[in-house]
Amino acid sequence: MGVVTYEFEVTSPVAPTRLFKAFVLEGAKSVELEDDGKPGSIVKINFVEGLPFQYLKHMIGRHYENNLSYSYSLIEGGPLGDKLEKISYENQFVAAASGGSVCKSSIKFYTVGDYIITEHEIKALIQRMR
């Protein structure tokens, strides 16, 4: 297994608190929770029609409303295919000088076997997940 880390920032005119709620708390057709919802619990998110994926399964990491950050690992569904074991995310929303937000993200791609993911493939996956 290999691990590749990719970091990027995305700006938005939306305030950090609203953007945090939209990414973390809204946007799903249904959510199925396995266990108690604490870190380590599994969440299956089923999406509405028209999105690139029918569902994703995440393992909950941590989320802190006081600094608008959260983490989780994608462990099933979506873009994983047969070459990625999991994708781990750490995100934080901060205020931008323009009055909007900046989402700072660090993503770790855990590959299957000795497969090496390219930067081009990473950028294509990120584009599909937006």
GROMACS elastic network, one bead per residue, 0.5 to 0.9 nm:
[ bonds ]
;  ai    aj funct       b0    kb
    1    85     6  0.83186   500
    1   110     6  0.65268   500
    1   111     6  0.53409   500
    1   112     6  0.52165   500
    1   114     6  0.58008   500
    1   115     6  0.75653   500
    2   109     6  0.79481   500
    2   110     6  0.56895   500
    2   111     6  0.51825   500
    2   112     6  0.72053   500
    2   113     6  0.72675   500
    2   114     6  0.64465   500
    2   115     6  0.72004   500
    2   116     6  0.69041   500
    2   117     6  0.87625   500
    3   108     6  0.63758   500
    3   109     6  0.54843   500
    3   111     6  0.63595   500
    3   116     6  0.85030   500
    3   117     6  0.88907   500
    4   107     6  0.81696   500
    4   108     6  0.55027   500
    4   109     6  0.51671   500
    4   110     6  0.67881   500
    4   111     6  0.82369   500
    4   116     6  0.83282   500
    4   117     6  0.75029   500
    5   106     6  0.68525   500
    5   107     6  0.55746   500
    5   109     6  0.63736   500
    5   110     6  0.89973   500
    6   105     6  0.82129   500
    6   106     6  0.58198   500
    6   107     6  0.52338   500
    6   108     6  0.63897   500
    6   109     6  0.81066   500
    6   119     6  0.84526   500
    6   122     6  0.79194   500
    7   104     6  0.76265   500
    7   105     6  0.56134   500
    7   107     6  0.62409   500
    7   108     6  0.87614   500
    8   103     6  0.83036   500
    8   104     6  0.61731   500
    8   105     6  0.55030   500
    8   106     6  0.67270   500
    8   107     6  0.86093   500
    9   102     6  0.64019   500
    9   103     6  0.54470   500
    9   105     6  0.61179   500
    9   106     6  0.89008   500
   10   101     6  0.82139   500
   10   102     6  0.55557   500
   10   103     6  0.52081   500
   10   104     6  0.68308   500
   10   105     6  0.83647   500
   11    14     6  0.87449   500
   11    96     6  0.74935   500
   11   100     6  0.73157   500
   11   101     6  0.55996   500
   11   103     6  0.63408   500
   11   104     6  0.88762   500
   12    15     6  0.78037   500
   12    16     6  0.86991   500
   12    19     6  0.84509   500
   12    96     6  0.82151   500
   12   100     6  0.54555   500
   12   101     6  0.50412   500
   12   102     6  0.62567   500
   12   103     6  0.80350   500
   13    96     6  0.83531   500
   13    98     6  0.75413   500
   13    99     6  0.67572   500
   13   101     6  0.61051   500
   13   102     6  0.87918   500
   14    17     6  0.84500   500
   14    18     6  0.66984   500
   14    19     6  0.62260   500
   14    99     6  0.78840   500
   14   101     6  0.59247   500
   15    18     6  0.55567   500
   15    19     6  0.62437   500
   15    20     6  0.87011   500
   15    93     6  0.88789   500
   15    94     6  0.85414   500
   15    95     6  0.68619   500
   15    96     6  0.84609   500
   15    99     6  0.69051   500
   15   101     6  0.54284   500
   16    19     6  0.50861   500
   16    20     6  0.59907   500
   16    21     6  0.86370   500
   16    68     6  0.75083   500
   16    92     6  0.89829   500
   16    93     6  0.53456   500
   16    94     6  0.57582   500
   16    95     6  0.58462   500
   16    96     6  0.85142   500
   16   100     6  0.68853   500
   16   101     6  0.50429   500
   16   102     6  0.74810   500
   16   103     6  0.82150   500
   17    20     6  0.51994   500
   17    21     6  0.63779   500
   17    22     6  0.87220   500
   17    65     6  0.85764   500
   17    68     6  0.71163   500
   17    93     6  0.77439   500
   17    94     6  0.87436   500
   17   101     6  0.88196   500
   18    21     6  0.52295   500
   18    22     6  0.61868   500
   18    23     6  0.87499   500
   19    22     6  0.50276   500
   19    23     6  0.61909   500
   19    24     6  0.84551   500
   19    93     6  0.75037   500
   19   101     6  0.76855   500
   19   103     6  0.87196   500
   20    23     6  0.53466   500
   20    24     6  0.59087   500
   20    25     6  0.77527   500
   20    65     6  0.84877   500
   20    68     6  0.63647   500
   20    69     6  0.79109   500
   20    70     6  0.89509   500
   20    92     6  0.82327   500
   20    93     6  0.65444   500
   20   103     6  0.89505   500
   21    24     6  0.52472   500
   21    26     6  0.65822   500
   22    25     6  0.57190   500
   22    27     6  0.67314   500
   23    26     6  0.62680   500
   23    27     6  0.72243   500
   24    27     6  0.83823   500
   24    70     6  0.81356   500
   25    28     6  0.84875   500
   26    29     6  0.89538   500
   27    47     6  0.75970   500
   27    48     6  0.82854   500
   28    31     6  0.68823   500
   28    45     6  0.63216   500
   28    46     6  0.60924   500
   28    47     6  0.50106   500
   28    48     6  0.66102   500
   29    45     6  0.75261   500
   29    46     6  0.55356   500
   29    48     6  0.51345   500
   29    49     6  0.88327   500
   30    44     6  0.83189   500
   30    45     6  0.60773   500
   30    46     6  0.52282   500
   30    47     6  0.69834   500
   30    48     6  0.85028   500
   31    43     6  0.67994   500
   31    44     6  0.57165   500
   31    46     6  0.62197   500
   31    47     6  0.88744   500
   32    42     6  0.84399   500
   32    43     6  0.57137   500
   32    44     6  0.50488   500
   32    45     6  0.65352   500
   32    46     6  0.82156   500
   33    36     6  0.75060   500
   33    37     6  0.66936   500
   33    41     6  0.74801   500
   33    42     6  0.61779   500
   33    44     6  0.65125   500
   33    45     6  0.87653   500
   34    37     6  0.73286   500
   34    41     6  0.60705   500
   34    42     6  0.52012   500
   34    43     6  0.61609   500
   34    44     6  0.81746   500
   35    38     6  0.78505   500
   35    40     6  0.86750   500
   35    41     6  0.55116   500
   35    42     6  0.70225   500
   35    43     6  0.88116   500
   36    39     6  0.87594   500
   36    41     6  0.65458   500
   37    40     6  0.79098   500
   37    41     6  0.53918   500
   37    42     6  0.75878   500
   37    43     6  0.79404   500
   37    60     6  0.74471   500
   38    41     6  0.57162   500
   38    60     6  0.69304   500
   38    61     6  0.79777   500
   38    62     6  0.80579   500
   39    42     6  0.86358   500
   39    59     6  0.74383   500
   39    62     6  0.59131   500
   39    63     6  0.89077   500
   39    72     6  0.86143   500
   40    59     6  0.56343   500
   40    60     6  0.52924   500
   40    61     6  0.63487   500
   40    62     6  0.89702   500
   40    72     6  0.89720   500
   41    58     6  0.82507   500
   41    59     6  0.56479   500
   41    60     6  0.55171   500
   41    61     6  0.83124   500
   42    57     6  0.67444   500
   42    58     6  0.56225   500
   42    60     6  0.62520   500
   42    75     6  0.89841   500
   43    56     6  0.81605   500
   43    57     6  0.55883   500
   43    58     6  0.52141   500
   43    59     6  0.63699   500
   43    60     6  0.71555   500
   44    55     6  0.68449   500
   44    56     6  0.57372   500
   44    58     6  0.64346   500
   44    59     6  0.89716   500
   44    76     6  0.88441   500
   45    54     6  0.85041   500
   45    55     6  0.54211   500
   45    56     6  0.53677   500
   45    57     6  0.63401   500
   45    58     6  0.79835   500
   46    53     6  0.85498   500
   46    54     6  0.59601   500
   46    56     6  0.68238   500
   46    57     6  0.89011   500
   47    50     6  0.85095   500
   47    51     6  0.68480   500
   47    52     6  0.89613   500
   47    53     6  0.70857   500
   47    54     6  0.54714   500
   47    55     6  0.57969   500
   47    56     6  0.83903   500
   48    51     6  0.65846   500
   48    54     6  0.74939   500
   49    52     6  0.86390   500
   49    53     6  0.88343   500
   49    54     6  0.77122   500
   50    53     6  0.84175   500
   50    54     6  0.89505   500
   51    54     6  0.72358   500
   51   129     6  0.88880   500
   52    78     6  0.78713   500
   52   128     6  0.68404   500
   52   129     6  0.73357   500
   53    56     6  0.74676   500
   53    77     6  0.76594   500
   53    78     6  0.52355   500
   53    79     6  0.78476   500
   53   129     6  0.85103   500
   54    77     6  0.79910   500
   54    78     6  0.73047   500
   55    76     6  0.84932   500
   55    77     6  0.59817   500
   55    78     6  0.63257   500
   56    74     6  0.69261   500
   56    75     6  0.77711   500
   56    76     6  0.58935   500
   56    78     6  0.54454   500
   56    79     6  0.88102   500
   57    73     6  0.84081   500
   57    74     6  0.59170   500
   57    75     6  0.56806   500
   57    77     6  0.62596   500
   57    78     6  0.83403   500
   58    61     6  0.88985   500
   58    72     6  0.63405   500
   58    73     6  0.53526   500
   58    75     6  0.56224   500
   58    76     6  0.71743   500
   59    72     6  0.56641   500
   59    73     6  0.51580   500
   59    74     6  0.65390   500
   59    75     6  0.67913   500
   60    63     6  0.86637   500
   60    70     6  0.89952   500
   60    71     6  0.70039   500
   60    73     6  0.67628   500
   61    70     6  0.71252   500
   61    73     6  0.71631   500
   61    89     6  0.89379   500
   61    90     6  0.88324   500
   62    69     6  0.81058   500
   62    70     6  0.54277   500
   62    71     6  0.52965   500
   62    72     6  0.70511   500
   63    67     6  0.88169   500
   63    68     6  0.74618   500
   63    69     6  0.55521   500
   63    71     6  0.62734   500
   63    72     6  0.87644   500
   64    67     6  0.58138   500
   64    68     6  0.56816   500
   64    69     6  0.53522   500
   64    70     6  0.62155   500
   65    69     6  0.66932   500
   65    70     6  0.83793   500
   66    69     6  0.80629   500
   67    92     6  0.74509   500
   67    93     6  0.78023   500
   67    94     6  0.81576   500
   68    91     6  0.83441   500
   68    92     6  0.56718   500
   68    93     6  0.55167   500
   68    94     6  0.74480   500
   69    90     6  0.74174   500
   69    91     6  0.54743   500
   69    93     6  0.63950   500
   70    89     6  0.81368   500
   70    90     6  0.59626   500
   70    91     6  0.54883   500
   70    92     6  0.65665   500
   71    88     6  0.74244   500
   71    89     6  0.53496   500
   71    91     6  0.62621   500
   71    92     6  0.88655   500
   72    87     6  0.85312   500
   72    88     6  0.58758   500
   72    89     6  0.54881   500
   72    90     6  0.69322   500
   73    86     6  0.65619   500
   73    87     6  0.54907   500
   73    89     6  0.60396   500
   73    90     6  0.89244   500
   74    77     6  0.78330   500
   74    78     6  0.83132   500
   74    80     6  0.80868   500
   74    85     6  0.88430   500
   74    86     6  0.54893   500
   74    87     6  0.51032   500
   74    88     6  0.62413   500
   74    89     6  0.80529   500
   75    80     6  0.78014   500
   75    85     6  0.69557   500
   75    87     6  0.69612   500
   75    88     6  0.86377   500
   76    79     6  0.85353   500
   76    80     6  0.67140   500
   76    81     6  0.87475   500
   76    85     6  0.83648   500
   76    86     6  0.74244   500
   77    80     6  0.61616   500
   77    81     6  0.76130   500
   78    81     6  0.76757   500
   78   129     6  0.84473   500
   79    84     6  0.82781   500
   79   125     6  0.68442   500
   79   128     6  0.82796   500
   79   129     6  0.80659   500
   80    83     6  0.67999   500
   80    85     6  0.67601   500
   80    86     6  0.67108   500
   80    87     6  0.77988   500
   81    84     6  0.62675   500
   81    85     6  0.84178   500
   82    85     6  0.76657   500
   82   112     6  0.74971   500
   83   110     6  0.87746   500
   83   111     6  0.57784   500
   83   112     6  0.52331   500
   83   113     6  0.81470   500
   83   115     6  0.68666   500
   83   116     6  0.88804   500
   83   117     6  0.84250   500
   84    87     6  0.74230   500
   84   109     6  0.69781   500
   84   110     6  0.58201   500
   84   112     6  0.54422   500
   84   115     6  0.86189   500
   84   117     6  0.87072   500
   85   109     6  0.79815   500
   85   110     6  0.54945   500
   85   111     6  0.54451   500
   85   112     6  0.55605   500
   86   108     6  0.83698   500
   86   109     6  0.64434   500
   86   110     6  0.53553   500
   86   111     6  0.73315   500
   86   112     6  0.89144   500
   87   107     6  0.68129   500
   87   108     6  0.56176   500
   87   110     6  0.60322   500
   87   111     6  0.87536   500
   88   106     6  0.82110   500
   88   107     6  0.56091   500
   88   108     6  0.50687   500
   88   109     6  0.66898   500
   88   110     6  0.80484   500
   89   105     6  0.70066   500
   89   106     6  0.58853   500
   89   108     6  0.65828   500
   90   104     6  0.81963   500
   90   105     6  0.56838   500
   90   106     6  0.52167   500
   90   107     6  0.64940   500
   90   108     6  0.88224   500
   91   103     6  0.66360   500
   91   104     6  0.56236   500
   91   106     6  0.65663   500
   91   107     6  0.85837   500
   92   102     6  0.81212   500
   92   103     6  0.56345   500
   92   104     6  0.52559   500
   92   105     6  0.66376   500
   93   101     6  0.64111   500
   93   102     6  0.56965   500
   93   104     6  0.64082   500
   93   105     6  0.89135   500
   94   100     6  0.86054   500
   94   101     6  0.55787   500
   94   102     6  0.53193   500
   94   103     6  0.65391   500
   94   104     6  0.77962   500
   95    98     6  0.82449   500
   95    99     6  0.65402   500
   95   100     6  0.59854   500
   95   102     6  0.62026   500
   95   103     6  0.89253   500
   96    99     6  0.54178   500
   96   100     6  0.51086   500
   96   102     6  0.56966   500
   97   100     6  0.72411   500
   97   101     6  0.82530   500
   98   101     6  0.80954   500
  109   117     6  0.79748   500
  109   122     6  0.84228   500
  111   114     6  0.72847   500
  111   115     6  0.60074   500
  111   116     6  0.68782   500
  111   117     6  0.72498   500
  112   115     6  0.60206   500
  112   116     6  0.86960   500
  113   116     6  0.88177   500
  117   120     6  0.83525   500
  117   121     6  0.64337   500
  117   122     6  0.70611   500
  118   121     6  0.51958   500
  118   122     6  0.63325   500
  118   123     6  0.87658   500
  119   123     6  0.61935   500
  119   124     6  0.85950   500
  120   123     6  0.52528   500
  120   124     6  0.62495   500
  120   125     6  0.87341   500
  121   124     6  0.50651   500
  121   125     6  0.61788   500
  121   126     6  0.86533   500
  122   125     6  0.51635   500
  122   126     6  0.62275   500
  122   127     6  0.86349   500
  123   126     6  0.51225   500
  123   127     6  0.61545   500
  123   128     6  0.87042   500
  124   127     6  0.51056   500
  124   128     6  0.62985   500
  124   129     6  0.87856   500
  125   128     6  0.51410   500
  125   129     6  0.63147   500
  125   130     6  0.89703   500
  126   129     6  0.51608   500
  126   130     6  0.65591   500
  127   130     6  0.55025   500
